[in-house]
Amino acid sequence: MSSFLQSNLFLFVLLYSYFSHTIPSSLFPSSCQLQEQFNLNRMQKSGDVILGGLFPVHFFSSISYLSFTSNFYVQGFRQAQTMAFAIDEINKNSNLLPNVTLGYTLYDNCVELGIGFRGALSLISGQEEQIILHNTCVGNPPVVGIVGDSSSTPSIAISSILGFLYFSQVSYFATCSCLSDRQKYPSFFRTIPSDDFQVRAMIQILKYFGWTWAGLLITDDDYGLHAARSLQTELSVSGEGCLAYVEVLPTDKDTDELRRIKSSKYFNVMMMSVVAIYNTALYNAQIERQNVTSLQWLASEGWTATAAVLQTPQLMPYLGGTLGIAIRRGEIPGLREFLLQIRPDLLDSNSYGKSMFWEFTFQCRFAPAPPGWLEGGGALCTGQEDLENVNTEFLDISNLRPEYNVYKAVYALAYSLDDILQCKPGRGPFSGHRCGTLQSLEPWQLVYYLERVNFSTPFGDQVSFDENGDVVPIYDVMNWLLLPDGSIKVQSVGEVKGSSLKCEELILDENKIFWNSISNKPVRSICSESCPLGTHMIRKKGEPKCCFDCIPCSDGKVSNMSSKYSLECTSCPEDFWSNPQRDHCIRKKTEFLSYHEPLGICLTATSLLGTFICAVVLGIFIYHHRTPIVRANNSELSFQVLLSLKLCFLCSLLFIGQPRLWTCQLRHAAFGISFVLCVSCILVKTMVVLAVFKASKPGGGTSLKWFGAMQQRGTVLFLTSIQAVICTAWLVSASPTPHKNTQYQNDKIVYECVVGSSVGFAVLLGYIGVLAFLSFLIAFLVRNLPDSFNEAKLITFSMLIFCAVWVAFVPVYISSPGNYADAVEVFAILASSFGLLITLFGPKY
């Protein structure tokens, strides 16, 4: 941010200085006179339409740490010559800008913000001593568009001014994502992907190899700071990893600062270095001294393929295996032949840089030679030296990257101008369907066509710009390989392609990648292992988000995704439960009083046994119904008691098996009515015994008339009908229903019948209890009758057992969980039924 503020302040000073010297002259009221000219190094060629360019051909000794032996920058000179070649190629193409000759004016920015900015102002205003102002402003500006600048900070400063004028600028090397802001830089375009895509491309590589834990080293400039901000934002949004640290590299050889960075507690993890090429040597010269080994480097495009100063045998033990992204390599047919035609001409205005290149390449000096040059054994340049016979990277066109971007930038401007030329009058895109013309071209018109340009290079790459002025992005993925002979090779191992939808496609050939490790396999770079199945992550307090502990899921919850992003376990559906490993849900075990389990089998057998005994006793009674003992026991009521007991035994079967709606509704109704029928018969029978005893006494004969057969049947029917009414009201108002109970055990489903209305169930039991208590009370009162009336004693004893069973039943039933409650009720039914059967009919045999 500090460098950005400094560039803006410097921009203001330059503007003030420049425009204060360009003032209207009192001698020429209709003219404007240039008071001072910038002394700038340039190459130029005349033409109908002029394109401008800014290239780093020369640099000052104050930044000589770039490790070049001269102030001449060969790559920058080749980039400038690439623009000259592209314009020459366009002029020879009859299908592109026919009958129009392109020219150029190229300035050397000397890798200095101020010089580059002066060059841009000179390009858009011209260098004429005097400009005559006409009544109508017509004609072309000195240049119609600028190719450059070569880095982000100068491009920000220049585009801030050109944007006000809507003057087209196409950069070939400025990557700062801030330049995509169309509000600030509406006329800025570039043929190199922005740092936003560079960041997304690097994240794709991190994701591909599972590197979720990385360090970030940046330079203290717009390039590094914006890259760091973008990387942190993208990692946060994508969730693909996190940064262990972010360190800004010192701007001088501060070994203490470098040592502090190295001693960081996270420095032993994988590192990612986003460093501009012109600042890498400062830091990486200390790599060997700091013994930075066992690290995987992921390099930015600034130094992946072009930082030859780093590609040395001394540094390869530390930097070997580096992966990085590089500007797309391209092929430019005919460029080498064009470069071979370069000849120095000291009198030619278009020869700037050629003489310096010649001296640099052949290690000679043009006359007059510097003092002491000849005496020291130096040679004089003749200008006739043969470039073919010298080994120079200038002629190596196998790795054209920035040059390819320059080539695309020139052609983008040319195709936009050609689109203007091809516009048909009356069908133009501007107001009134006007067309722009090359003779009176307004800057914003070229911007309009640049936004819509679309063409393919001879290498097959498509060039177009999105709404932010960014080219459709593509990067090569590079790998630093140490060959057996000790040489270093930077080889392409894949590519990252972008699209208009901001989707990235990473293609890698893993078999070609060299890893700087004994195993020759990718390193692992994680803070915490991904949580295994059945666990979820809990972030460590005060640590980055990639550092976490894995905690097992609680009961009933699972984590079936092996991921570092499993923030919480998911609950199983209602009928499912977690398995012991907590990695998937399994169906809960079901539990009810089943016919197939031992308890259910025992209760069923007991119920059927009781039913069978009742049937046998009933058969015996029917067979001996004329005998005195049967007749004396009120045979009709005894038959009814045996039938009701049989129903009581059978109704217990409704409590066994998986509850259904009809069994839940029928079980308690059948139980209640069967027992009321039984107890009613016993009550009536007790009353009949008492009436018979009274009738046997003098004057007691009238008591039997109230207990005739019809009265007995009516009483039993009436008492049973009351229970039937209670059951009907209960079923209608709050019917018992089947229920899946998971409260007893979370991993089991206990099928049970909920009574629906506790009041209804209580009334049902209470009514049975009232009748049983009345029977017990009457029988108890007449227990001392003579032996001929011993039936009262049997009834007393049977009711005592019956009441004891059901009094004990209530608390046990309430405290019994699940199917045990049904078992308790069945046991109570069977126990009370057997008690009645044995006590009432056992003594008869």
N, C-alpha and C positions, 0 to 999 in steps of 0.2 A: 504493500500500500504506500510505503514511503517513496518508493521509486516512481509510483504513479503520480503522487502529488508533486514530486520534483519535476517530472516531465511536463505537467500542466503549468507549473510556475515558469519553467524555462520556455514553454510555448508562448506564454503571455509576453515575456521579455522580447522574444524574437519577433512576434507580431508587431509590438510597439516599435521596435527598431526598424523593421522592414518598411512598414507603412508610413512612418514618420519621414522616411527618405524618399518616398514617392509622393510628391505633392504637386498640385497644379502650379504651373509657372506663370508669373505675371507677364512674361514676354509672349507667352502662347496661351491666350485665354481659352482656346478650343483644343488644347493639347495637354498631355501629361508627360512630364519628363522624369526619367529615372535619375535620381541624384547619386546613387552609389550602386555598384555591382558587386555581387558575391564572386569571389575568386574560386570557382569550382572546376574540378577536373571532369571532363566529359568526353563522350564519343557521340558523334551525330552523323546523320545521313538525311539528306533532304527528301521530300516527298510531298504528294498532294495532301495526305493526312499524316500527322506526326503522333507517334506514341512515345510516352516517357518511360524511363526506367531508373531505378535506384538499386545499385549493387555494391557489395563490399569488396572493391578491388584493391584497396590500400588501407592499412591501419597504422596507427601511431605506435611508437615504441613504448608508450606508457602502459600498454596492455600486451607487452611482449611475452607474458607468461603463457601465451598460446603455444609456445615452443616452436614457432616458425623461425627459420634462420634469417628471414628477410621480412621487410615490411610489405612485401607483395603477397597477396592472398590469391593463390592459383585457382582455387575452386570458385571464388567470387568472380574472377576474370572469365572463367569458363561459363559461368552463368550469364554474364553480360554478352558473351559471344553467342550463347545459345539463343538469346533474344534476337541478336542480329541475324543469325541463321534462319530463325523462324520467319522473320520479316522478309528476308531474301527469298525464302521458299514460297511464301504467300504471293509475293510479287511475280513469281514465275508461274503461279497457278492461275490459268485463265478462267477457271470456274469459281474462284473466290475473289471478290472485289475486282471484277473485270474493269479495265480502263482506269483503275485507281492505283496509284503508287503509294505504298506506305513508306514512311521514313521514321526515324527514331532520334531521340535525344536521351542519352544515358549519362547519369551522374554517378560519381563515386561517393558513397556515403561515409567512407573511411571508418566504418563501424562506430560512428559517433552520432548521437542523437541530434546535436545542433547542426552538424553538416548535412545530415540526411534531411532535416527539416528545411534548411535553406535551399537544398536541391529541389524539394517538392514545391516550395514557393516560386522558385525560378521557373520550374516547368509550367506552372499554371499561369504565371504572369508574363513570362518571356523576359528576354534580356535586351530588348530594343532600347536605344537611348531615348527615343521620343515616340509617343503614340499620338497620332492625330485622331481626335474625336469627331466622328461624323454625326449628322442629325439622326441617323438610324444606326443602331448597333447591329451590324451584320458581320459575317465572317467567322472563321473558326478561331478558337483559342490557340495558343502556341502548341499545346498538345491536347488530344481528346481524351486520353486516359493514361494512367500511370501503372506500370508493373512494379510492385514493391510495396513496402520496404521488406528487408530480409529478416526482421525479428519483430517481436510483439510490441515492445515499448516504443520504438520509433513509429510503428504503424498506428499505435493509439494516438500519438501526438499529431501525426500527419492527417489521419482520418478525421480527427476532431475538427480540422479546418475544411478539409475537402467535403465533409458531410454537410456543412453549411451551404456549400455551393452545389451540392449534388454532383460532385465531380467524381468520375469513376476511378476507383483504385482496386487493383487486383494483386493481392500479395501471394507470394509463392512459398513463404516460410514462416509467417506469423500465425501462431497457433492459439493464442490466448482466447479462451472462451468468451471473455468480455467483449470481444470484437463482433460477436453475434448479436449484440444489442442494436436492433435497427432504429431505435429511438435516438441513440447517440451516434451511430455510424451507418446512416442510411445508404451510403454509396460504396460501402466496403464489401469486397468479395475476396475469396481466396481459393486457391487450387490445392491447398493442403488441408487435411482434416483438422478441426478444432480440437482443443484439449478435452472438450467434453467427450468426443468420440474416442480420443486417445485413452481417456480414463476408463470408458466403458470397455474398450478393447483390452486394457490391462486387467480389468475385473473378469472378463471372459477367460483370460489365461489363468488367473487365480482360481476361478471356479472349475476350470477344466482339470487342474491338477489337485484340487481339494486344498489349496493353500488359503486357510482362513485367518492366518495370524501373520501379519506383515508389519515391517517398519517402513517409514517413509523419510527419505532424505531429499531436501529441496534446496534450490538456490534462492538467495534473497533478491528476487526480482519479480516482475509481473508474471513471467512464465511459471516460475516455481510456486509462487503464492496462490495464483489462480488454480493451478493444477492440484495443489494440496486441498484447497477448498472444495473443488469439484469432486476429488476422489473421496473425501470424507462424506460428502453429501450422497454420492452414488452408492457407496458402501452402506450407508445408513438406510437408504431407500430400498436397495436390492436385498439387504440382509445376507450377502454372500461372504461376509467376513468383517474384520475390524482391524484397526491399526494399533499396534503395541505402542508406538511412539511416532511423533513427527519432529524431525530435527532440521533446523536451518543451518546449512553449511557455512562455516566462517568465510569471510571474504578475503582473508589473508592466511598465511601459513601458520595458523594458530594451533600448534601441536597440543597444547593443553586442552583446547576446546575439542579437538578431534579425539583426544584421549578420554575426555568426559563422555562424549557420545559413545565411544566404544565400550566404556565401563557401565553403560546403562543396563539396568537389570533385564531389559528385554532384548539386548543386542545379540544374544545368542540364538535368536529366532530368525526366520527367513526375512530378508530385507528387500524392499523394492525401492529403486533409486530413480526418481524423476528429476533429472539434472540436465541443464542445457549444455550443449557441446562446448561452448566457449567458456564454461566454468568448470568442466570436469577435471581438467588436469590439476587444478589447484588442490582439489581434495584427493584425487586418486593417486597423485604422486606420493601420498603418505600411506597408501594401502599396505604396501610391503612393509614399511617401517612399523605400522600399527599391528601387523600380523593378523589381518582380518581374513580368516580362513573358515572353511566349512559353512559358507553362506551361499545362498542362491540369490543371484542378482537378477532383477527384472528391470530392464532399462527402458527409458523413454526414447522417443524418436530422435531426440536431440543428440544422442551419442551412441545409439545402437550400432549403426552401420558406418558412421563417418568419423568416429573419434579414433583415428589411427594412432594417436599419441598413447592411447591406452592399450592397444593391441600389440604388446611386446612380450617376449618370452619371460621377462622378469615379473610381469604382472599376471600372466596366465595361470599360475597356481592359485591365484586369488579370484581372478575374473573369468577363468575358463568355465564354459558351460552357461555363461550369461544368456538369458533369454530376453528378448526385447522386441519392440515393434519399430518398424522403420518406414519411412516414406516409400510409397509405391515406386518400385524400380520400373523404368520404362526404356523403350528403345526408340531412338530417333535416327532413322536411316539418313545417311548423307552428312551427319554432323561431323564425323571424323575427317572426312574429305574437306569440309569447310574449314575446320580448325587447322588443317595442314597448309591451307592457303595463306595463313597469317604471315605477314612480313612487316617488319618495322619500317615506318617512314616518318622521319622526324619532322617533315614539313607538312604532313597530312593531318588535318584537324580531326580526322577519324581514327588516328593512330594512338590515342591515349591508352596507356597500359600495355601496348604491344612492345614498346621498347623495354619497359620494366620486365615484362614477361620474358623477353628475349635474354636479357641480362641474367634473370633468375634461372632460366632453364639451362643456358650454356655457360653460366659462371664467367661472364665477360663484361666489359664495359664499353659503351660507345664513346667515341672521342668527342670532346676532350675528356680523358680519363681522370678520375680523382687523383689528387697528389699521392704519390707513393704506390699507386696501383701497379704500374708497369715495373717499378723497381722491386716490388714484392713478388714478381713472377706472374702477375695477372695478365690476361689476354684482352685484346681489343675485339669488339664485335664488328663483324663486317655486314651483317644482315643477310648473308648468303648461306649461313649454316643450315644444315638439313635436319628438320624436325624428326624425320623418319629414323635418324641414326642415334637418337637420344632416348633414354628411358625416362619418361615423364608421366605422371598421373594425369596430366592435362589431356593427353590423347587416349586415356583409358575410358572408353565409353561403355564398359560392361556393367557399370554400377551407377547409372544416371538416375538420380533421385531428385534433388532440388532443381537440377537442370530440366528434368521432365515436367516439373511443376511450372517452371518458367515457360516452357514450350506450350503447355496447356493454357497458361494465362494469356499469352500473346494471341493464340488462336481463338480464345474466348472473345477477346476484344475484336478480332478480325471478323469472326462470324456475326457478332452483334452489328458491326458496321455494314456487313454484307446484307443482313436482314433489313437495315435501314435503306440500303440501296435498292433492294428488291421490292420495297413497298410500292403498291400501285396507287396513284392519285385518286382521291375520293374514297379509298378503302383503308385509310390509315387508322392507327389505334388512338390518335389524339383527337382533341375536340374538333368538331366539324369534319371528322374523318380525314384529318390532315395527316400527311406523312412528314417525317423528318428528312432533311437533306444533308448530305455531307458538306455542302457549301455554306449552310447556315445552321450547323448543328448546335443544339443547346445541350449542356451537360446532362440534364435530367433525362433527355431522350435516350441517350446511350445507356443510362442506368436502367431505364425501362426494358430495353432489349437485352441487356446482360442478365436481368432477372429471368428471362425466358429462353436464353440461349440453350441449345441442346445439340451436341455433335459427338462424334467418335474419333479418337486418335488413330493413326495407323497401327498402333500397338493393340488396339481393340478396346480401350477403356472409354466409357461414356462420360462425358463432361456436361454437367448441368448444376445449377445452384438452387438451393432451397429458399424458403422465405427469409432466412437469416443471412443469405449470401454465402452459405457454406456449400462446398462441393459435395457430391455424393461420395462418402468416404470409403477408403480402402487402405489397409496397411499390410505390409509384409511382416511376417514373424521371423525374426533372425536368431541365430544361435552361434556363439563363439566357440570355434573348434580348434583344438591344438593338434596339428598334424604330426606324424612320426618324425618328420625331418626338422621339427622345431618351429616351423612356420605357422602362422595363424590364418585361419579361414573363417570369414563371416558368411555363413550359408543360410539360405532361405529354407525354412522348415514348414511354412504354411502361410496363411493369410487370414485377415479379419475383414469381412465385408460389412458395410452398413447399408441401410435402406432408408427410404423416406419415412418409414414408420418407426424409426429409431430402434430397429431390431438388429442385432449383430449376429453374424454367422462366422464361427471360428472353425477353420480347417487346418489340422495339424498332421504332419507325417512323423509320428513318434519314433519310427525306426531310424530317422536321420538325426535325431536330437542327441547331442553329446552332453552327458551329465558329468560334472567335475567331482565324481565320487568313485570309490572302489567298486561299488555294485553297479555303477552306471545306470542308476535308476533315479527317478525324481525324489527329492527330499520330502520329508513330512514337515509341515509347518502349521501346527495347531496349538492353541493354548490349552484346550481341554478336549478330550476324546468325545466324539458324538455319544449322546446318551443311548445306552442299549435299550432294547425292547423291554417294556415293563417299568421304565423309569422316566422321570421328567427332570428338567433342569431348573436349578436354583442359582441365580447369578451371585457370584462372589461380591461382597460389598467392597466398593472402592476399586474394583478391577474392571477392565474393558468387558464388553458384553460377550466376547468369545470365551471368557474364563468363567466357568460355572462348575457346580457339583451336580451329580446325578442322584436323585432321591427316588427310591422305589415308590410306585403308585400305592395309594391306600386301597383297602379292600373295596371291591366293587367298581374300581376304576382301572383303566388299562391305557397303555401307550403302545400302539401297534405300528409306530413309525420311528425307525432308527434315525434320529435327526438331532442336531444341535439346537433346532428351533422348537423342540417339543416342550413348550413352556408349561403345559399342564396336562394332566391325564384326563381322559374323557370317561364319563360315567357309562356303565353298561345299561342297555335297555332294561325295562322293568322285569322281564322274565329271564334275564341273564345275569351272570356273575363272573367276576374275573377268575381266570385260572391261576394256579400257584405262581406261575412266572409273570403274571400281570401283563401279558402281551396280547391276549385276545379274550373275548367274552365267550363263555360257555353257558349253555342252558342250565338254569338252576334245577337242582334235584327237587322232585315233587314228593310230598309226604301227606299221607292220609291213612286212615284205618282201612287197610287193604285185606281182601280175602286171601292174598298170597303170602302175607307175612305171618309169622307164628302166632302173634297175639290175635290177629284177625281170624286165623284158622281155629284157634281155641275157642274164641267167643262164638264163632259160627257153629262149631260142633256142639258147644254147650246149649246154644239156642235151639238147635234141631233136636238135641237130646231132650230138652224140656218139653218141646212140642210133641215129641214121640211119647214121652211119659204121660202127658196130658191125654193124648189120643188113646193110649192103653187103658188108663184109668177110666176115661169116658166110656170106652168099650166095655170094660168090666161092669161099670155102673149100669149101662144100658142092658147088658146081658142079665144082670141080677136086679133089675129094677123092681121086681115084685117081692124081693126079699125084705124082711122087716128092717134090716139095718139101713137099706137104701131108702125105704119109705120113711123111716124115722128121721133121716137126714134131709128131708125136704128135697126129694129127687129133682124137681124142676129147677130149684135154685142151685142145687149142686151141679146140674148139667150146665147151667148158665155160667157158674164160676169156672168150671173146667174149660168151657169155650172161650171165656174172656182171658183165662190164663194162657190158653193156647195162642190167642191173639197177642198177648203181652210178649210171649217168647218170640213170636214171629216178627213183631214190630221192631225188635232189637236188630234184625237184619238190615233195616233201613239206615242204621247208623254205620254200617260197614260198606266200604267202596267209595269211589270218588264222588263227592257231593255233586248233585245235580239240582236244578231248581225244583223239580217235582219231588225228589227225595227229601230235600230240605223242608218243603212245605208239608209233606205227608208224614215224616218221621215223628214230629212232636204232636201233630194232630192224632195220629194213630196211637202213639204212646199215651196221650192224655185220655182219649176216649176209651181205650182198652182197659186202663187201670181204673177209671171211674166206673166202667161197667162192672169190673170185678169187685171193687170196694162197695159199690151200691148193692150188689147181690149179697155180699157179706153183711152189710149193714141191715138190709131187710131180713136176712136170715137170723141175725142176732135179735132183731125186734120180734120175729116170729117165735123164737125160743122163749123170749120173755113173756110173750102173750100166751103161749101154750102152758108155761108154768103157772101163770095167774089163772088160767082157765081150769087148771087141775084143782084149784082150791074152791071151796064152797062160795058160790055167788060170783065166780069169775068167768062164767061162760060167755058173758057178753063181749069179753075182750077179743075173742077170736073173729068176731064178725067184721072187725076192721082189718083183718089180715088174711082175707081169702085169696085165692089164686089170682083173681083179677086185680085186687089191690096191690099184691106183690109185684105183678108184672108192671102195673101202672107206675108204681113208685120207682122201680128200677129204670123204666123208660124216661120218667120225668127227670130223675137225677142225672141220667146220662145225657139227656137233651140239653141240660144246662151247660155241660162241658162242651157239647157240640156247638152251642151258640158262642161260647167263649172262644173256641178254636176258629170259628168262622169270622168273628169280629177281628181276631188277631191276624188271620191271613189276609183279610180285606184291607185292614188299616196299615199294617206294617209286616208284610210277609217275610218269613225267613228266606234268605238267599245264599247261594254259594259265594265264597270269598277266598281270594288268594292272600293269605297272610304271610308277610315277610318280616314281621316284627320280632318273631321268636328267634329266627336264625336268618341272617342276611343272605346266606348262600343257598337257602332252601325256600321253596314255596309250600306252605302248609295250607292244604285245601280244607276249609271248614265251612260250616253253616253258621252264619250270624243270625241270631234270633230275631232280628228286626226290631222287635219291641220287647224290652226287658220287662215291662209292665205286663204284657200279655203272657210271657212265659211264667212270670211270678204268679199271676192269677191262676194259670193252668195248674201249676204245682200246688198253689195254696188251696185250690178247690179239692184236689185229691187229698191233701193233708187234712182238710176239715172233715171230709167224709171218713177218712181213716181214723181220725181222732174220735169222732162220734161213735164209730164202730168199736174202738178200743174202750171208750168210756162206758158204753152200755154193756159190753161184754164183761168189763171189769166189775161192774155193779152186780152182775148176776153170776159171778164166778163161783160163788159158794152154793149153787143149786145142787140138788142131789145128783148122784152119779148117772141117773137116767137122763139128766139134762147136761151131761158133760160137754156138749157141743159149745157151750159158752166159754169153757176154759180153753178149748182149742182156738176159738176165735180170739180170745184175749191174748193168747200166746202168739198167734199169727200176726195180729195187729201190732203187738209189741216189737216183733222182728221187723215188720214192714216199716213202722215209724222210725225205728233205730237206723235202718238202712238209709232211708231218705233224709233223715236229719244229718247223718254223716255225709251223705252225698253232696249237699249244698256247698259246704266250704271246700271239699276236695274238688268238686267240679269247677268252682270259680278259680282255684289256684292251679288247675291243670292246663298246660299249654297244648294248643293244636289238637292233634289226633288223640292225645291222651284224655282230653275232655270227653270226646266221643266214647273212648274205651271205658271211662269212669261211669258215664251214663248207661252204657250197655251193661256194665257189671252191676250197677244198681238195679236195672230192670231185671236182669237174670237172678240176682240174689233175692230180691223181694218176691219175684215170681216163684222161685224154688222154695222160699220160706213159706209162702202161702200154700203151695202145693203139698209140701211135706207136713206142715203142721195141721192142715185141715183134713187131708186125706190119708196121711201115713198111718195114724192110729186106727183107721178102719180095717186095716189088714191084719 
